[in-house]
Structures are given as structure tokens and as C-alpha cells.
Amino acid sequence: MYYGEAQKRPDAEYARPVINPDGKVIGHVGEGNRKDLRNAVEAAHAASPGYWVVQM
């Protein structure tokens, strides 16, 4: 995972395999959870403080 200008280890510490069309595992990608999503959203808000608009 990459957010907040740094690579992060997923909080859940789970990963999913990345499989190419031949069926070979070519890597793994971190599986985020609710906490990882919250941290990424907070980093995005901090990066662009005036951009976000919330409509209710």
C-alpha cells in the first residue's frame, strides 16, 4: 500500500496473489482493512485541504 507519500504495511497483514494470464503468481498485493482505508483518506485530506466538498 502506498499513501501519505510512503509505502505502508497493511494493518491486517494479509496479502492476495497477483496472477498473470498464464496462471503464474507474479507478486502479492496488500489487502487493506477499514483502518487502512481511514488512514489513506486522512492522508488525502491532508494533501489537498481545500479541495474536499461534502454534500448532505
HTML snippet that shows the backbone in 3Dmol.js (N, CA, C, O; Angstrom):
<script src="https://3Dmol.org/build/3Dmol-min.js"></script>
<div id="view" style="width:600px;height:400px;position:relative"></div>
<script>
const pdb = `
ATOM      1  N   MET A   1       0.840  -1.157   0.000  1.00  0.00           N
ATOM      2  CA  MET A   1       0.000   0.000   0.000  1.00  0.00           C
ATOM      3  C   MET A   1       0.894   1.232   0.000  1.00  0.00           C
ATOM      4  O   MET A   1       1.966   1.256   0.604  1.00  0.00           O
ATOM      5  N   TYR A   2       0.416   2.245  -0.696  1.00  0.00           N
ATOM      6  CA  TYR A   2       1.178   3.491  -0.761  1.00  0.00           C
ATOM      7  C   TYR A   2       0.214   4.647  -0.567  1.00  0.00           C
ATOM      8  O   TYR A   2      -0.694   4.841  -1.374  1.00  0.00           O
ATOM      9  N   TYR A   3       0.402   5.409   0.487  1.00  0.00           N
ATOM     10  CA  TYR A   3      -0.362   6.628   0.729  1.00  0.00           C
ATOM     11  C   TYR A   3       0.433   7.484   1.694  1.00  0.00           C
ATOM     12  O   TYR A   3       1.321   6.990   2.389  1.00  0.00           O
ATOM     13  N   GLY A   4       0.117   8.754   1.736  1.00  0.00           N
ATOM     14  CA  GLY A   4       0.837   9.661   2.619  1.00  0.00           C
ATOM     15  C   GLY A   4       2.312   9.757   2.282  1.00  0.00           C
ATOM     16  O   GLY A   4       3.154   9.912   3.166  1.00  0.00           O
ATOM     17  N   GLU A   5       2.616   9.664   0.999  1.00  0.00           N
ATOM     18  CA  GLU A   5       3.992   9.764   0.492  1.00  0.00           C
ATOM     19  C   GLU A   5       4.921   8.688   1.033  1.00  0.00           C
ATOM     20  O   GLU A   5       6.128   8.911   1.130  1.00  0.00           O
ATOM     21  N   ALA A   6       4.383   7.527   1.386  1.00  0.00           N
ATOM     22  CA  ALA A   6       5.215   6.436   1.882  1.00  0.00           C
ATOM     23  C   ALA A   6       4.525   5.095   1.652  1.00  0.00           C
ATOM     24  O   ALA A   6       3.298   5.014   1.583  1.00  0.00           O
ATOM     25  N   GLN A   7       5.332   4.055   1.536  1.00  0.00           N
ATOM     26  CA  GLN A   7       4.778   2.716   1.423  1.00  0.00           C
ATOM     27  C   GLN A   7       4.430   2.230   2.819  1.00  0.00           C
ATOM     28  O   GLN A   7       5.223   2.383   3.749  1.00  0.00           O
ATOM     29  N   LYS A   8       3.253   1.649   2.970  1.00  0.00           N
ATOM     30  CA  LYS A   8       2.774   1.208   4.282  1.00  0.00           C
ATOM     31  C   LYS A   8       2.520  -0.295   4.266  1.00  0.00           C
ATOM     32  O   LYS A   8       2.145  -0.864   3.241  1.00  0.00           O
ATOM     33  N   ARG A   9       2.729  -0.922   5.408  1.00  0.00           N
ATOM     34  CA  ARG A   9       2.368  -2.328   5.569  1.00  0.00           C
ATOM     35  C   ARG A   9       0.886  -2.361   5.955  1.00  0.00           C
ATOM     36  O   ARG A   9       0.467  -1.607   6.833  1.00  0.00           O
ATOM     37  N   PRO A  10       0.088  -3.220   5.313  1.00  0.00           N
ATOM     38  CA  PRO A  10      -1.335  -3.279   5.666  1.00  0.00           C
ATOM     39  C   PRO A  10      -1.529  -3.618   7.141  1.00  0.00           C
ATOM     40  O   PRO A  10      -0.796  -4.434   7.699  1.00  0.00           O
ATOM     41  N   ASP A  11      -2.511  -2.991   7.762  1.00  0.00           N
ATOM     42  CA  ASP A  11      -2.789  -3.234   9.173  1.00  0.00           C
ATOM     43  C   ASP A  11      -3.172  -4.692   9.410  1.00  0.00           C
ATOM     44  O   ASP A  11      -2.778  -5.282  10.416  1.00  0.00           O
ATOM     45  N   ALA A  12      -3.938  -5.275   8.488  1.00  0.00           N
ATOM     46  CA  ALA A  12      -4.403  -6.644   8.644  1.00  0.00           C
ATOM     47  C   ALA A  12      -3.296  -7.668   8.378  1.00  0.00           C
ATOM     48  O   ALA A  12      -3.424  -8.829   8.767  1.00  0.00           O
ATOM     49  N   GLU A  13      -2.217  -7.248   7.721  1.00  0.00           N
ATOM     50  CA  GLU A  13      -1.092  -8.109   7.380  1.00  0.00           C
ATOM     51  C   GLU A  13      -1.502  -9.295   6.512  1.00  0.00           C
ATOM     52  O   GLU A  13      -0.920 -10.373   6.630  1.00  0.00           O
ATOM     53  N   TYR A  14      -2.496  -9.113   5.642  1.00  0.00           N
ATOM     54  CA  TYR A  14      -2.898 -10.128   4.678  1.00  0.00           C
ATOM     55  C   TYR A  14      -2.514  -9.656   3.292  1.00  0.00           C
ATOM     56  O   TYR A  14      -2.446  -8.453   3.038  1.00  0.00           O
ATOM     57  N   ALA A  15      -2.263 -10.590   2.399  1.00  0.00           N
ATOM     58  CA  ALA A  15      -1.922 -10.248   1.025  1.00  0.00           C
ATOM     59  C   ALA A  15      -2.636 -11.195   0.069  1.00  0.00           C
ATOM     60  O   ALA A  15      -2.927 -12.342   0.409  1.00  0.00           O
ATOM     61  N   ARG A  16      -2.910 -10.696  -1.125  1.00  0.00           N
ATOM     62  CA  ARG A  16      -3.518 -11.515  -2.174  1.00  0.00           C
ATOM     63  C   ARG A  16      -2.500 -11.705  -3.283  1.00  0.00           C
ATOM     64  O   ARG A  16      -1.721 -10.797  -3.574  1.00  0.00           O
ATOM     65  N   PRO A  17      -2.500 -12.879  -3.908  1.00  0.00           N
ATOM     66  CA  PRO A  17      -1.563 -13.095  -5.008  1.00  0.00           C
ATOM     67  C   PRO A  17      -1.989 -12.331  -6.258  1.00  0.00           C
ATOM     68  O   PRO A  17      -3.180 -12.157  -6.518  1.00  0.00           O
ATOM     69  N   VAL A  18      -1.003 -11.882  -7.022  1.00  0.00           N
ATOM     70  CA  VAL A  18      -1.238 -11.279  -8.333  1.00  0.00           C
ATOM     71  C   VAL A  18      -0.864 -12.358  -9.342  1.00  0.00           C
ATOM     72  O   VAL A  18       0.273 -12.829  -9.363  1.00  0.00           O
ATOM     73  N   ILE A  19      -1.828 -12.749 -10.182  1.00  0.00           N
ATOM     74  CA  ILE A  19      -1.639 -13.872 -11.094  1.00  0.00           C
ATOM     75  C   ILE A  19      -1.686 -13.378 -12.528  1.00  0.00           C
ATOM     76  O   ILE A  19      -2.603 -12.651 -12.910  1.00  0.00           O
ATOM     77  N   ASN A  20      -0.687 -13.777 -13.334  1.00  0.00           N
ATOM     78  CA  ASN A  20      -0.678 -13.366 -14.737  1.00  0.00           C
ATOM     79  C   ASN A  20      -1.618 -14.266 -15.546  1.00  0.00           C
ATOM     80  O   ASN A  20      -2.123 -15.246 -14.999  1.00  0.00           O
ATOM     81  N   PRO A  21      -1.872 -13.971 -16.825  1.00  0.00           N
ATOM     82  CA  PRO A  21      -2.802 -14.771 -17.630  1.00  0.00           C
ATOM     83  C   PRO A  21      -2.416 -16.248 -17.758  1.00  0.00           C
ATOM     84  O   PRO A  21      -3.275 -17.083 -18.040  1.00  0.00           O
ATOM     85  N   ASP A  22      -1.150 -16.575 -17.557  1.00  0.00           N
ATOM     86  CA  ASP A  22      -0.714 -17.976 -17.622  1.00  0.00           C
ATOM     87  C   ASP A  22      -0.981 -18.729 -16.322  1.00  0.00           C
ATOM     88  O   ASP A  22      -0.745 -19.935 -16.248  1.00  0.00           O
ATOM     89  N   GLY A  23      -1.467 -18.035 -15.304  1.00  0.00           N
ATOM     90  CA  GLY A  23      -1.754 -18.656 -14.022  1.00  0.00           C
ATOM     91  C   GLY A  23      -0.592 -18.636 -13.047  1.00  0.00           C
ATOM     92  O   GLY A  23      -0.682 -19.227 -11.971  1.00  0.00           O
ATOM     93  N   LYS A  24       0.496 -17.969 -13.401  1.00  0.00           N
ATOM     94  CA  LYS A  24       1.674 -17.902 -12.537  1.00  0.00           C
ATOM     95  C   LYS A  24       1.551 -16.723 -11.569  1.00  0.00           C
ATOM     96  O   LYS A  24       1.173 -15.622 -11.968  1.00  0.00           O
ATOM     97  N   VAL A  25       1.872 -16.961 -10.306  1.00  0.00           N
ATOM     98  CA  VAL A  25       1.879 -15.889  -9.306  1.00  0.00           C
ATOM     99  C   VAL A  25       3.103 -15.024  -9.564  1.00  0.00           C
ATOM    100  O   VAL A  25       4.235 -15.507  -9.536  1.00  0.00           O
ATOM    101  N   ILE A  26       2.866 -13.737  -9.816  1.00  0.00           N
ATOM    102  CA  ILE A  26       3.969 -12.829 -10.125  1.00  0.00           C
ATOM    103  C   ILE A  26       4.235 -11.823  -9.006  1.00  0.00           C
ATOM    104  O   ILE A  26       5.153 -11.010  -9.107  1.00  0.00           O
ATOM    105  N   GLY A  27       3.446 -11.875  -7.957  1.00  0.00           N
ATOM    106  CA  GLY A  27       3.638 -10.966  -6.836  1.00  0.00           C
ATOM    107  C   GLY A  27       2.482 -11.060  -5.869  1.00  0.00           C
ATOM    108  O   GLY A  27       1.594 -11.898  -6.017  1.00  0.00           O
ATOM    109  N   HIS A  28       2.504 -10.199  -4.888  1.00  0.00           N
ATOM    110  CA  HIS A  28       1.425 -10.121  -3.901  1.00  0.00           C
ATOM    111  C   HIS A  28       1.086  -8.660  -3.657  1.00  0.00           C
ATOM    112  O   HIS A  28       1.950  -7.787  -3.738  1.00  0.00           O
ATOM    113  N   VAL A  29      -0.165  -8.407  -3.359  1.00  0.00           N
ATOM    114  CA  VAL A  29      -0.617  -7.052  -3.070  1.00  0.00           C
ATOM    115  C   VAL A  29      -1.271  -7.059  -1.685  1.00  0.00           C
ATOM    116  O   VAL A  29      -2.024  -7.971  -1.342  1.00  0.00           O
ATOM    117  N   GLY A  30      -0.969  -6.034  -0.908  1.00  0.00           N
ATOM    118  CA  GLY A  30      -1.517  -5.952   0.438  1.00  0.00           C
ATOM    119  C   GLY A  30      -3.022  -5.776   0.428  1.00  0.00           C
ATOM    120  O   GLY A  30      -3.565  -5.030  -0.387  1.00  0.00           O
ATOM    121  N   GLU A  31      -3.685  -6.459   1.327  1.00  0.00           N
ATOM    122  CA  GLU A  31      -5.141  -6.362   1.455  1.00  0.00           C
ATOM    123  C   GLU A  31      -5.447  -5.447   2.633  1.00  0.00           C
ATOM    124  O   GLU A  31      -5.191  -5.792   3.787  1.00  0.00           O
ATOM    125  N   GLY A  32      -5.993  -4.287   2.328  1.00  0.00           N
ATOM    126  CA  GLY A  32      -6.285  -3.319   3.368  1.00  0.00           C
ATOM    127  C   GLY A  32      -7.580  -3.612   4.100  1.00  0.00           C
ATOM    128  O   GLY A  32      -8.432  -4.357   3.615  1.00  0.00           O
ATOM    129  N   ASN A  33      -7.713  -3.022   5.262  1.00  0.00           N
ATOM    130  CA  ASN A  33      -8.945  -3.137   6.027  1.00  0.00           C
ATOM    131  C   ASN A  33      -9.491  -1.732   6.302  1.00  0.00           C
ATOM    132  O   ASN A  33      -9.028  -0.756   5.711  1.00  0.00           O
ATOM    133  N   ARG A  34     -10.451  -1.637   7.176  1.00  0.00           N
ATOM    134  CA  ARG A  34     -11.099  -0.361   7.490  1.00  0.00           C
ATOM    135  C   ARG A  34     -10.099   0.692   7.986  1.00  0.00           C
ATOM    136  O   ARG A  34     -10.190   1.860   7.607  1.00  0.00           O
ATOM    137  N   LYS A  35      -9.162   0.286   8.817  1.00  0.00           N
ATOM    138  CA  LYS A  35      -8.166   1.221   9.352  1.00  0.00           C
ATOM    139  C   LYS A  35      -7.256   1.742   8.236  1.00  0.00           C
ATOM    140  O   LYS A  35      -6.924   2.927   8.211  1.00  0.00           O
ATOM    141  N   ASP A  36      -6.851   0.861   7.313  1.00  0.00           N
ATOM    142  CA  ASP A  36      -6.012   1.288   6.192  1.00  0.00           C
ATOM    143  C   ASP A  36      -6.747   2.298   5.324  1.00  0.00           C
ATOM    144  O   ASP A  36      -6.156   3.287   4.893  1.00  0.00           O
ATOM    145  N   LEU A  37      -8.014   2.064   5.067  1.00  0.00           N
ATOM    146  CA  LEU A  37      -8.813   2.988   4.268  1.00  0.00           C
ATOM    147  C   LEU A  37      -8.923   4.342   4.959  1.00  0.00           C
ATOM    148  O   LEU A  37      -8.763   5.382   4.320  1.00  0.00           O
ATOM    149  N   ARG A  38      -9.195   4.332   6.256  1.00  0.00           N
ATOM    150  CA  ARG A  38      -9.284   5.589   7.004  1.00  0.00           C
ATOM    151  C   ARG A  38      -7.969   6.362   6.940  1.00  0.00           C
ATOM    152  O   ARG A  38      -7.969   7.575   6.731  1.00  0.00           O
ATOM    153  N   ASN A  39      -6.860   5.668   7.119  1.00  0.00           N
ATOM    154  CA  ASN A  39      -5.556   6.330   7.065  1.00  0.00           C
ATOM    155  C   ASN A  39      -5.292   6.929   5.690  1.00  0.00           C
ATOM    156  O   ASN A  39      -4.748   8.029   5.594  1.00  0.00           O
ATOM    157  N   ALA A  40      -5.664   6.229   4.630  1.00  0.00           N
ATOM    158  CA  ALA A  40      -5.466   6.743   3.269  1.00  0.00           C
ATOM    159  C   ALA A  40      -6.335   7.971   3.016  1.00  0.00           C
ATOM    160  O   ALA A  40      -5.879   8.930   2.393  1.00  0.00           O
ATOM    161  N   VAL A  41      -7.575   7.954   3.490  1.00  0.00           N
ATOM    162  CA  VAL A  41      -8.464   9.106   3.311  1.00  0.00           C
ATOM    163  C   VAL A  41      -7.937  10.304   4.098  1.00  0.00           C
ATOM    164  O   VAL A  41      -7.957  11.426   3.591  1.00  0.00           O
ATOM    165  N   GLU A  42      -7.471  10.088   5.315  1.00  0.00           N
ATOM    166  CA  GLU A  42      -6.908  11.183   6.107  1.00  0.00           C
ATOM    167  C   GLU A  42      -5.673  11.776   5.427  1.00  0.00           C
ATOM    168  O   GLU A  42      -5.480  12.991   5.450  1.00  0.00           O
ATOM    169  N   ALA A  43      -4.839  10.932   4.823  1.00  0.00           N
ATOM    170  CA  ALA A  43      -3.657  11.420   4.106  1.00  0.00           C
ATOM    171  C   ALA A  43      -4.070  12.234   2.882  1.00  0.00           C
ATOM    172  O   ALA A  43      -3.438  13.243   2.568  1.00  0.00           O
ATOM    173  N   ALA A  44      -5.122  11.803   2.192  1.00  0.00           N
ATOM    174  CA  ALA A  44      -5.608  12.545   1.025  1.00  0.00           C
ATOM    175  C   ALA A  44      -6.164  13.902   1.439  1.00  0.00           C
ATOM    176  O   ALA A  44      -5.920  14.902   0.763  1.00  0.00           O
ATOM    177  N   HIS A  45      -6.900  13.948   2.529  1.00  0.00           N
ATOM    178  CA  HIS A  45      -7.421  15.225   3.031  1.00  0.00           C
ATOM    179  C   HIS A  45      -6.287  16.173   3.400  1.00  0.00           C
ATOM    180  O   HIS A  45      -6.355  17.367   3.109  1.00  0.00           O
ATOM    181  N   ALA A  46      -5.257  15.653   4.032  1.00  0.00           N
ATOM    182  CA  ALA A  46      -4.125  16.490   4.431  1.00  0.00           C
ATOM    183  C   ALA A  46      -3.364  17.008   3.214  1.00  0.00           C
ATOM    184  O   ALA A  46      -2.813  18.108   3.253  1.00  0.00           O
ATOM    185  N   ALA A  47      -3.327  16.225   2.132  1.00  0.00           N
ATOM    186  CA  ALA A  47      -2.592  16.621   0.928  1.00  0.00           C
ATOM    187  C   ALA A  47      -3.312  17.713   0.147  1.00  0.00           C
ATOM    188  O   ALA A  47      -2.664  18.540  -0.494  1.00  0.00           O
ATOM    189  N   SER A  48      -4.643  17.729   0.192  1.00  0.00           N
ATOM    190  CA  SER A  48      -5.441  18.725  -0.546  1.00  0.00           C
ATOM    191  C   SER A  48      -6.501  19.307   0.370  1.00  0.00           C
ATOM    192  O   SER A  48      -7.679  18.982   0.216  1.00  0.00           O
ATOM    193  N   PRO A  49      -6.127  20.155   1.318  1.00  0.00           N
ATOM    194  CA  PRO A  49      -7.067  20.618   2.336  1.00  0.00           C
ATOM    195  C   PRO A  49      -8.256  21.419   1.817  1.00  0.00           C
ATOM    196  O   PRO A  49      -9.323  21.357   2.428  1.00  0.00           O
ATOM    197  N   GLY A  50      -8.131  22.161   0.732  1.00  0.00           N
ATOM    198  CA  GLY A  50      -9.236  22.989   0.274  1.00  0.00           C
ATOM    199  C   GLY A  50     -10.118  22.355  -0.780  1.00  0.00           C
ATOM    200  O   GLY A  50     -11.098  22.968  -1.204  1.00  0.00           O
ATOM    201  N   TYR A  51      -9.802  21.153  -1.214  1.00  0.00           N
ATOM    202  CA  TYR A  51     -10.475  20.548  -2.360  1.00  0.00           C
ATOM    203  C   TYR A  51     -11.767  19.825  -2.003  1.00  0.00           C
ATOM    204  O   TYR A  51     -12.681  19.788  -2.826  1.00  0.00           O
ATOM    205  N   TRP A  52     -11.878  19.261  -0.833  1.00  0.00           N
ATOM    206  CA  TRP A  52     -12.971  18.352  -0.488  1.00  0.00           C
ATOM    207  C   TRP A  52     -14.261  19.105  -0.182  1.00  0.00           C
ATOM    208  O   TRP A  52     -14.268  20.074   0.577  1.00  0.00           O
ATOM    209  N   VAL A  53     -15.342  18.644  -0.782  1.00  0.00           N
ATOM    210  CA  VAL A  53     -16.668  19.211  -0.561  1.00  0.00           C
ATOM    211  C   VAL A  53     -17.595  18.072  -0.156  1.00  0.00           C
ATOM    212  O   VAL A  53     -17.656  17.042  -0.827  1.00  0.00           O
ATOM    213  N   VAL A  54     -18.305  18.261   0.933  1.00  0.00           N
ATOM    214  CA  VAL A  54     -19.241  17.246   1.397  1.00  0.00           C
ATOM    215  C   VAL A  54     -20.645  17.789   1.232  1.00  0.00           C
ATOM    216  O   VAL A  54     -20.953  18.876   1.720  1.00  0.00           O
ATOM    217  N   GLN A  55     -21.501  17.041   0.547  1.00  0.00           N
ATOM    218  CA  GLN A  55     -22.899  17.431   0.375  1.00  0.00           C
ATOM    219  C   GLN A  55     -23.768  16.422   1.094  1.00  0.00           C
ATOM    220  O   GLN A  55     -23.569  15.213   0.968  1.00  0.00           O
ATOM    221  N   MET A  56     -24.718  16.917   1.837  1.00  0.00           N
ATOM    222  CA  MET A  56     -25.622  16.036   2.574  1.00  0.00           C
ATOM    223  C   MET A  56     -27.005  16.137   2.005  1.00  0.00           C
ATOM    224  O   MET A  56     -27.921  15.470   2.488  1.00  0.00           O
TER     225      MET A  56
END
`;
const viewer = $3Dmol.createViewer("view");
viewer.addModel(pdb, "pdb");
viewer.setStyle({}, {cartoon: {color: "spectrum"}});
viewer.zoomTo();
viewer.render();
</script>
